[in-house]
Amino acid sequence: MSASHFLVTGGAGYVGSVVAAHLLEAGHRVTVLDDLSTGFADAVPPGAEFVAGRVQDTAARLLSDRTAPPVDGVLHFAASSQVGESVADPEKYWRNNVVGSLELVSAMRAGGVRKLVFSSTAAVYGEPERTPIREDARTAPTSPYGATKLAVDHLLTGEAAAHGLAAVSLRYFNVAGAYGSWGERHEPESHLIPLVLGAALGERPHIAVYGEDCPTPDGTCVRDYLHVADLARAHLLALDAAVPGEHLICNLGNGNGFSVLEVIEAVRRVTGREVPVVGAPRRAGDPAQLVASADLAQQRLGWRPERTGLDEIVATAWEFALRRRAGTTPGNDRAAPSAGTRPDAEDGTDNGSGPGTDDGPDERPHRGPGHSGNERERGAP
């Protein structure tokens, strides 16, 4: 792929920032659009232009700006992604995820930008009938979060057929690990590996394991963990594979599921530290195993994961955690954009009310409208 200009929505978040870094390393020009509601300005890779704003309010201006280099494609990560919160506040999710994506697609058509890679989710499948999960599996999301992502996939299918959009949706479960200066730092944290690392660092008193009676080898839930750098490569390959008039949907996974206890043991091996564990009853609705089939991605994108070992994934996350603790990685700056920033609003402010960055679902079963939305991965603390 020749040098191009790409807009990365949600590029100040975990996955979006790593993808932006890969694009820059490949010689592309990158503009990051993020409202910083869940992302961090200092996560935007050096060399990328940063625009503070919401997709709904800003994408049309960026994609129609004739004074700037034209945008050749969009990688869309901006979304709200807390499963529990989506149950308590579904309107927010339909507004941010669906309306925001609709506005983006409309702006792309008006601006003549005809290539889109969408960060979808394996949460669209709900409770799987079989694993590994293929793209032709029944879609039955169990939360508004998953439903809104599926709605965007339907939107892209229609847009490709009606207006020739070249679109690729990538569906995946749990992203993990770190890449250089970029790693996980969600607030609140909802992913298993950084939570277990937090326990190893003494930042958490223990890890609760929900259920040890699953029909899996060690009795705990099995999940698919994909290294963030492998995920980033898939997004770049998807740009090359996008075909006008087609909406391609590919699942991504590492081909191997790992149980909760296997993750805990990997953290113990990598860190050399103890991780206190307490048992808890298995939660209703927790699937015993969620693993994605990546066969189609291998066929259509030429992609296969390179970092499939659990210890390697954990080791990169551990190195990032230690650097953050020592203050040698970016901090937690949501307010001070780096050089090359363009504000979205006329007064240069960001109201923070729009979608942030979708780094994959938290995937813990929701507990009703009164829940706070501070979810965790299924089978995890």
NORTA-V739231 format. One record per helix or strand. SS is the DSSP state (h for helix, s for strand). FROM is the first residue (numbers start at 0). TO is the last residue. Records with the same first field share a line. If there is no record, write none. Layout:
BEGIN
SS->FROM-TO, FROM-TO
END
This chain:
BEGIN
s->4-8, 28-33, 48-51, 72-75, 77-78, 114-118, 132-132, 165-170, 173-175, 178-178, 181-181, 206-209, 221-226, 246-250, 256-258, 276-279, 288-289, 291-291, 340-342, 355-356
h->13-24, 40-42, 54-62, 82-87, 89-110, 121-124, 143-162, 191-199, 227-240, 259-270, 294-300, 309-325
END
